[in-house]
Amino acid sequence: MPYNNRVLVVDDDPNILTTFKTVLKPKKNSKEASDLNLLNDLLNETLDFVDENSNVAQREFEVDTARQGEEAYAMIKTAIAEGRPYSVLFTDMRMPPGWDGIKTAREVRAIDSGIEIIIVTAYSDAPVSEIIKQVGFTDRLLYLKKPFDDEEVLQLADSLSMRWNLEVKVKGMVNILEGMVDSFFKLKAAFYTSEEIEPFLRQTLIHISDFLDTPDVFVVRFQAGNITMKIGLGRFASDFFDSDDLKNMLKSITTDEPITDVLRIDQYIVMPINLQKYQDVIVGLMSEREIEGVDKLLDVLARNMSLIFETVTTLSDLRAELNEKEKRISELETQVISLQNDNK
């Protein structure tokens, strides 16, 4: 899930649009640009800001502009359809002869409930209380007074885009957990073996992979020094589990604390790996970049999968016990029929 730094600015004054672009997407000399591009590549463009006291620019945004509200509406609609929504919208209050900021905000919110909106107003515009009344909503809606300070624009864009991305993360986490819970209840509705629950676990891994934007994810059940169940995506979808380095690493996990280490894939490639163990279940992923919150997510995954396996074991035992009792009942019924026949 790459960081969404897309910002749309709507104003009928080209000078204002230029100002926003200058603030949110500053020009750099070629050496700075080269250095920052390298840094951004390493960080996968998710943490492209540094300490405020350094000489390197802060977070850089992907900035698009529109001269009218109708044009902005069309751009936002297209962005949603392409799966590349904007996280933040700055819209001027007055943009004759088309929609004003209030109309623009209302129409945009109707097609994009998550976008963060800032209405840029002048002192000659309607008071904020009147704007709130006309807009009809206050959720994800802020105001910026002209003349504004460059730092205000940067801080608003930075804070609101961060909030947009965090909310998407939370929704993604909820979807994953709901999927796991749904799978768990489906398991309780019938007697499954460990092999029969593999589709549920594989689908959960797919959700994790999409959520973390990391293709290499796996879950294993490690019992008595042996892998008794393994499901993997990406590099782990092949015979990668036969790697002695991976086996030794899995055997070395004895606590529920997360393990962060490097794993040699072959003589040329060494990849960072993050592992989490709970009881006899180990989940992990490989990623070339640090992923915020991955330890907690892997812990939730390991605990829930362990619970699923416990449930499956219990259900399997109950099924075996039930089969034994049904067999005994059948034998008793046969004996009763035999005795009845003898007494005739």
Contacts in CASP RR format, 6 or more apart in sequence:
PFRMAT RR
TARGET T0000
AUTHOR 0000-0000-0000
METHOD contacts of the structure
MODEL  1
MPYNNRVLVVDDDPNILTTFKTVLKPKKNSKEASDLNLLNDLLNETLDFV
DENSNVAQREFEVDTARQGEEAYAMIKTAIAEGRPYSVLFTDMRMPPGWD
GIKTAREVRAIDSGIEIIIVTAYSDAPVSEIIKQVGFTDRLLYLKKPFDD
EEVLQLADSLSMRWNLEVKVKGMVNILEGMVDSFFKLKAAFYTSEEIEPF
LRQTLIHISDFLDTPDVFVVRFQAGNITMKIGLGRFASDFFDSDDLKNML
KSITTDEPITDVLRIDQYIVMPINLQKYQDVIVGLMSEREIEGVDKLLDV
LARNMSLIFETVTTLSDLRAELNEKEKRISELETQVISLQNDNK
1 168 0 8 1.000
1 169 0 8 1.000
1 210 0 8 1.000
1 211 0 8 1.000
1 212 0 8 1.000
1 213 0 8 1.000
2 44 0 8 1.000
2 45 0 8 1.000
2 46 0 8 1.000
2 213 0 8 1.000
3 45 0 8 1.000
3 46 0 8 1.000
3 47 0 8 1.000
3 165 0 8 1.000
4 85 0 8 1.000
4 86 0 8 1.000
4 87 0 8 1.000
4 161 0 8 1.000
4 164 0 8 1.000
4 165 0 8 1.000
4 168 0 8 1.000
5 45 0 8 1.000
5 48 0 8 1.000
5 59 0 8 1.000
5 60 0 8 1.000
5 61 0 8 1.000
5 62 0 8 1.000
5 87 0 8 1.000
5 161 0 8 1.000
6 61 0 8 1.000
6 62 0 8 1.000
6 64 0 8 1.000
6 79 0 8 1.000
6 84 0 8 1.000
6 85 0 8 1.000
6 86 0 8 1.000
6 87 0 8 1.000
6 88 0 8 1.000
7 24 0 8 1.000
7 61 0 8 1.000
7 62 0 8 1.000
7 63 0 8 1.000
7 64 0 8 1.000
7 86 0 8 1.000
7 87 0 8 1.000
7 88 0 8 1.000
7 89 0 8 1.000
7 90 0 8 1.000
7 157 0 8 1.000
7 161 0 8 1.000
8 63 0 8 1.000
8 64 0 8 1.000
8 65 0 8 1.000
8 66 0 8 1.000
8 72 0 8 1.000
8 75 0 8 1.000
8 76 0 8 1.000
8 86 0 8 1.000
8 88 0 8 1.000
8 89 0 8 1.000
8 90 0 8 1.000
9 16 0 8 1.000
9 17 0 8 1.000
9 20 0 8 1.000
9 21 0 8 1.000
9 63 0 8 1.000
9 64 0 8 1.000
9 65 0 8 1.000
9 66 0 8 1.000
9 89 0 8 1.000
9 90 0 8 1.000
9 91 0 8 1.000
10 65 0 8 1.000
10 66 0 8 1.000
10 67 0 8 1.000
10 68 0 8 1.000
10 69 0 8 1.000
10 71 0 8 1.000
10 72 0 8 1.000
10 89 0 8 1.000
10 90 0 8 1.000
10 91 0 8 1.000
10 92 0 8 1.000
10 95 0 8 1.000
10 101 0 8 1.000
10 104 0 8 1.000
11 17 0 8 1.000
11 20 0 8 1.000
11 65 0 8 1.000
11 67 0 8 1.000
11 90 0 8 1.000
11 91 0 8 1.000
11 92 0 8 1.000
11 95 0 8 1.000
11 120 0 8 1.000
12 67 0 8 1.000
12 68 0 8 1.000
12 92 0 8 1.000
12 94 0 8 1.000
12 95 0 8 1.000
12 96 0 8 1.000
13 92 0 8 1.000
14 67 0 8 1.000
16 92 0 8 1.000
17 65 0 8 1.000
17 67 0 8 1.000
19 150 0 8 1.000
20 63 0 8 1.000
20 65 0 8 1.000
20 90 0 8 1.000
20 153 0 8 1.000
21 63 0 8 1.000
21 65 0 8 1.000
23 150 0 8 1.000
23 153 0 8 1.000
23 154 0 8 1.000
24 60 0 8 1.000
24 61 0 8 1.000
24 63 0 8 1.000
24 153 0 8 1.000
24 154 0 8 1.000
24 157 0 8 1.000
25 60 0 8 1.000
25 61 0 8 1.000
25 62 0 8 1.000
25 63 0 8 1.000
26 57 0 8 1.000
26 60 0 8 1.000
28 36 0 8 1.000
28 57 0 8 1.000
32 56 0 8 1.000
32 57 0 8 1.000
35 56 0 8 1.000
36 48 0 8 1.000
36 56 0 8 1.000
36 57 0 8 1.000
36 60 0 8 1.000
39 48 0 8 1.000
40 48 0 8 1.000
42 289 0 8 1.000
43 289 0 8 1.000
44 213 0 8 1.000
44 288 0 8 1.000
44 289 0 8 1.000
46 289 0 8 1.000
48 59 0 8 1.000
48 60 0 8 1.000
49 57 0 8 1.000
49 58 0 8 1.000
49 59 0 8 1.000
49 60 0 8 1.000
49 158 0 8 1.000
50 56 0 8 1.000
50 58 0 8 1.000
52 58 0 8 1.000
58 154 0 8 1.000
58 158 0 8 1.000
59 154 0 8 1.000
59 157 0 8 1.000
59 158 0 8 1.000
61 157 0 8 1.000
61 161 0 8 1.000
64 75 0 8 1.000
64 86 0 8 1.000
66 72 0 8 1.000
66 75 0 8 1.000
67 95 0 8 1.000
68 95 0 8 1.000
68 98 0 8 1.000
68 99 0 8 1.000
69 91 0 8 1.000
69 95 0 8 1.000
69 98 0 8 1.000
69 99 0 8 1.000
69 101 0 8 1.000
69 103 0 8 1.000
69 104 0 8 1.000
69 107 0 8 1.000
70 98 0 8 1.000
70 99 0 8 1.000
72 89 0 8 1.000
72 91 0 8 1.000
72 104 0 8 1.000
72 108 0 8 1.000
73 99 0 8 1.000
73 104 0 8 1.000
73 107 0 8 1.000
73 108 0 8 1.000
73 111 0 8 1.000
76 85 0 8 1.000
76 86 0 8 1.000
76 89 0 8 1.000
76 108 0 8 1.000
76 111 0 8 1.000
76 112 0 8 1.000
76 115 0 8 1.000
77 111 0 8 1.000
79 85 0 8 1.000
79 86 0 8 1.000
80 111 0 8 1.000
80 112 0 8 1.000
85 112 0 8 1.000
85 115 0 8 1.000
86 112 0 8 1.000
86 115 0 8 1.000
87 115 0 8 1.000
87 116 0 8 1.000
87 160 0 8 1.000
87 161 0 8 1.000
87 164 0 8 1.000
87 165 0 8 1.000
88 115 0 8 1.000
88 116 0 8 1.000
88 117 0 8 1.000
88 118 0 8 1.000
88 156 0 8 1.000
88 157 0 8 1.000
88 160 0 8 1.000
88 161 0 8 1.000
88 164 0 8 1.000
89 105 0 8 1.000
89 108 0 8 1.000
89 115 0 8 1.000
89 116 0 8 1.000
89 117 0 8 1.000
89 118 0 8 1.000
90 118 0 8 1.000
90 120 0 8 1.000
90 144 0 8 1.000
90 153 0 8 1.000
90 157 0 8 1.000
91 101 0 8 1.000
91 104 0 8 1.000
91 105 0 8 1.000
91 108 0 8 1.000
91 117 0 8 1.000
91 118 0 8 1.000
91 119 0 8 1.000
91 120 0 8 1.000
92 101 0 8 1.000
92 119 0 8 1.000
92 120 0 8 1.000
93 100 0 8 1.000
93 101 0 8 1.000
93 102 0 8 1.000
93 119 0 8 1.000
93 120 0 8 1.000
93 121 0 8 1.000
93 122 0 8 1.000
93 125 0 8 1.000
93 126 0 8 1.000
93 131 0 8 1.000
94 100 0 8 1.000
94 101 0 8 1.000
94 122 0 8 1.000
94 125 0 8 1.000
95 101 0 8 1.000
95 104 0 8 1.000
99 107 0 8 1.000
101 119 0 8 1.000
102 119 0 8 1.000
102 131 0 8 1.000
102 134 0 8 1.000
102 135 0 8 1.000
105 117 0 8 1.000
105 119 0 8 1.000
105 135 0 8 1.000
105 141 0 8 1.000
106 135 0 8 1.000
106 136 0 8 1.000
106 137 0 8 1.000
108 115 0 8 1.000
108 117 0 8 1.000
109 115 0 8 1.000
109 117 0 8 1.000
109 137 0 8 1.000
109 140 0 8 1.000
114 140 0 8 1.000
114 164 0 8 1.000
114 167 0 8 1.000
115 140 0 8 1.000
115 164 0 8 1.000
116 140 0 8 1.000
116 142 0 8 1.000
116 160 0 8 1.000
116 161 0 8 1.000
116 163 0 8 1.000
116 164 0 8 1.000
117 140 0 8 1.000
117 141 0 8 1.000
117 142 0 8 1.000
118 141 0 8 1.000
118 142 0 8 1.000
118 143 0 8 1.000
118 144 0 8 1.000
118 156 0 8 1.000
118 160 0 8 1.000
119 131 0 8 1.000
119 135 0 8 1.000
119 141 0 8 1.000
119 142 0 8 1.000
119 143 0 8 1.000
119 144 0 8 1.000
120 143 0 8 1.000
120 144 0 8 1.000
120 145 0 8 1.000
120 146 0 8 1.000
120 148 0 8 1.000
121 128 0 8 1.000
121 131 0 8 1.000
121 143 0 8 1.000
121 144 0 8 1.000
121 145 0 8 1.000
121 146 0 8 1.000
122 145 0 8 1.000
122 146 0 8 1.000
123 145 0 8 1.000
123 146 0 8 1.000
125 131 0 8 1.000
126 134 0 8 1.000
128 143 0 8 1.000
131 143 0 8 1.000
132 138 0 8 1.000
132 141 0 8 1.000
135 141 0 8 1.000
142 156 0 8 1.000
142 160 0 8 1.000
144 152 0 8 1.000
144 153 0 8 1.000
144 156 0 8 1.000
169 211 0 8 1.000
172 211 0 8 1.000
173 211 0 8 1.000
173 297 0 8 1.000
175 207 0 8 1.000
175 211 0 8 1.000
176 204 0 8 1.000
176 207 0 8 1.000
176 208 0 8 1.000
176 211 0 8 1.000
176 297 0 8 1.000
177 300 0 8 1.000
177 304 0 8 1.000
179 203 0 8 1.000
179 204 0 8 1.000
179 207 0 8 1.000
180 204 0 8 1.000
180 301 0 8 1.000
180 304 0 8 1.000
183 197 0 8 1.000
183 200 0 8 1.000
183 201 0 8 1.000
183 203 0 8 1.000
183 204 0 8 1.000
183 308 0 8 1.000
184 304 0 8 1.000
184 307 0 8 1.000
184 308 0 8 1.000
184 311 0 8 1.000
186 200 0 8 1.000
187 197 0 8 1.000
187 200 0 8 1.000
187 308 0 8 1.000
187 311 0 8 1.000
187 312 0 8 1.000
187 315 0 8 1.000
188 311 0 8 1.000
188 315 0 8 1.000
191 315 0 8 1.000
191 316 0 8 1.000
191 318 0 8 1.000
191 319 0 8 1.000
192 312 0 8 1.000
192 315 0 8 1.000
193 312 0 8 1.000
193 316 0 8 1.000
194 221 0 8 1.000
194 228 0 8 1.000
194 229 0 8 1.000
194 309 0 8 1.000
194 312 0 8 1.000
197 308 0 8 1.000
197 312 0 8 1.000
198 229 0 8 1.000
198 231 0 8 1.000
200 308 0 8 1.000
201 219 0 8 1.000
201 231 0 8 1.000
201 305 0 8 1.000
201 308 0 8 1.000
202 231 0 8 1.000
202 232 0 8 1.000
202 233 0 8 1.000
204 301 0 8 1.000
204 305 0 8 1.000
205 217 0 8 1.000
205 218 0 8 1.000
205 219 0 8 1.000
205 231 0 8 1.000
205 232 0 8 1.000
205 233 0 8 1.000
206 233 0 8 1.000
208 217 0 8 1.000
208 285 0 8 1.000
208 297 0 8 1.000
208 301 0 8 1.000
209 215 0 8 1.000
209 217 0 8 1.000
209 233 0 8 1.000
209 234 0 8 1.000
211 297 0 8 1.000
212 285 0 8 1.000
212 287 0 8 1.000
212 291 0 8 1.000
212 294 0 8 1.000
212 297 0 8 1.000
214 285 0 8 1.000
214 286 0 8 1.000
214 287 0 8 1.000
214 291 0 8 1.000
215 233 0 8 1.000
215 234 0 8 1.000
215 235 0 8 1.000
216 233 0 8 1.000
216 234 0 8 1.000
216 235 0 8 1.000
216 236 0 8 1.000
216 271 0 8 1.000
216 285 0 8 1.000
216 286 0 8 1.000
216 287 0 8 1.000
217 232 0 8 1.000
217 233 0 8 1.000
217 234 0 8 1.000
217 236 0 8 1.000
217 283 0 8 1.000
217 284 0 8 1.000
217 285 0 8 1.000
218 230 0 8 1.000
218 231 0 8 1.000
218 232 0 8 1.000
218 233 0 8 1.000
218 236 0 8 1.000
218 241 0 8 1.000
218 283 0 8 1.000
218 284 0 8 1.000
218 285 0 8 1.000
219 229 0 8 1.000
219 230 0 8 1.000
219 231 0 8 1.000
219 232 0 8 1.000
219 281 0 8 1.000
219 282 0 8 1.000
219 283 0 8 1.000
219 284 0 8 1.000
219 301 0 8 1.000
219 302 0 8 1.000
219 305 0 8 1.000
220 227 0 8 1.000
220 229 0 8 1.000
220 230 0 8 1.000
220 231 0 8 1.000
220 241 0 8 1.000
220 250 0 8 1.000
220 281 0 8 1.000
220 282 0 8 1.000
220 283 0 8 1.000
221 227 0 8 1.000
221 228 0 8 1.000
221 229 0 8 1.000
221 230 0 8 1.000
221 280 0 8 1.000
221 281 0 8 1.000
221 282 0 8 1.000
221 309 0 8 1.000
222 228 0 8 1.000
222 250 0 8 1.000
222 251 0 8 1.000
222 280 0 8 1.000
222 281 0 8 1.000
222 282 0 8 1.000
223 280 0 8 1.000
225 251 0 8 1.000
227 241 0 8 1.000
227 247 0 8 1.000
227 250 0 8 1.000
230 236 0 8 1.000
230 241 0 8 1.000
235 265 0 8 1.000
235 286 0 8 1.000
240 246 0 8 1.000
240 265 0 8 1.000
241 247 0 8 1.000
243 263 0 8 1.000
243 265 0 8 1.000
245 263 0 8 1.000
245 264 0 8 1.000
246 263 0 8 1.000
249 259 0 8 1.000
249 261 0 8 1.000
249 263 0 8 1.000
249 273 0 8 1.000
249 275 0 8 1.000
250 275 0 8 1.000
250 282 0 8 1.000
252 259 0 8 1.000
253 259 0 8 1.000
253 275 0 8 1.000
253 277 0 8 1.000
253 282 0 8 1.000
254 277 0 8 1.000
255 277 0 8 1.000
256 276 0 8 1.000
256 277 0 8 1.000
256 278 0 8 1.000
256 299 0 8 1.000
258 274 0 8 1.000
258 275 0 8 1.000
258 276 0 8 1.000
258 295 0 8 1.000
258 298 0 8 1.000
258 299 0 8 1.000
259 273 0 8 1.000
259 274 0 8 1.000
259 275 0 8 1.000
259 276 0 8 1.000
259 277 0 8 1.000
260 272 0 8 1.000
260 273 0 8 1.000
260 274 0 8 1.000
260 275 0 8 1.000
261 272 0 8 1.000
261 273 0 8 1.000
261 275 0 8 1.000
262 270 0 8 1.000
262 271 0 8 1.000
262 272 0 8 1.000
262 273 0 8 1.000
263 270 0 8 1.000
263 271 0 8 1.000
263 272 0 8 1.000
263 273 0 8 1.000
263 286 0 8 1.000
264 270 0 8 1.000
265 271 0 8 1.000
271 286 0 8 1.000
271 288 0 8 1.000
272 286 0 8 1.000
272 287 0 8 1.000
272 288 0 8 1.000
273 284 0 8 1.000
273 285 0 8 1.000
273 286 0 8 1.000
274 284 0 8 1.000
274 285 0 8 1.000
274 286 0 8 1.000
274 287 0 8 1.000
274 291 0 8 1.000
274 294 0 8 1.000
274 295 0 8 1.000
274 298 0 8 1.000
275 282 0 8 1.000
275 283 0 8 1.000
275 284 0 8 1.000
275 298 0 8 1.000
276 282 0 8 1.000
276 283 0 8 1.000
276 284 0 8 1.000
276 295 0 8 1.000
276 298 0 8 1.000
276 299 0 8 1.000
276 301 0 8 1.000
276 302 0 8 1.000
277 302 0 8 1.000
278 299 0 8 1.000
278 302 0 8 1.000
278 303 0 8 1.000
278 305 0 8 1.000
278 306 0 8 1.000
279 306 0 8 1.000
280 306 0 8 1.000
280 309 0 8 1.000
281 302 0 8 1.000
281 305 0 8 1.000
281 306 0 8 1.000
281 309 0 8 1.000
282 302 0 8 1.000
283 298 0 8 1.000
283 301 0 8 1.000
283 302 0 8 1.000
283 305 0 8 1.000
284 298 0 8 1.000
285 294 0 8 1.000
285 298 0 8 1.000
287 294 0 8 1.000
END
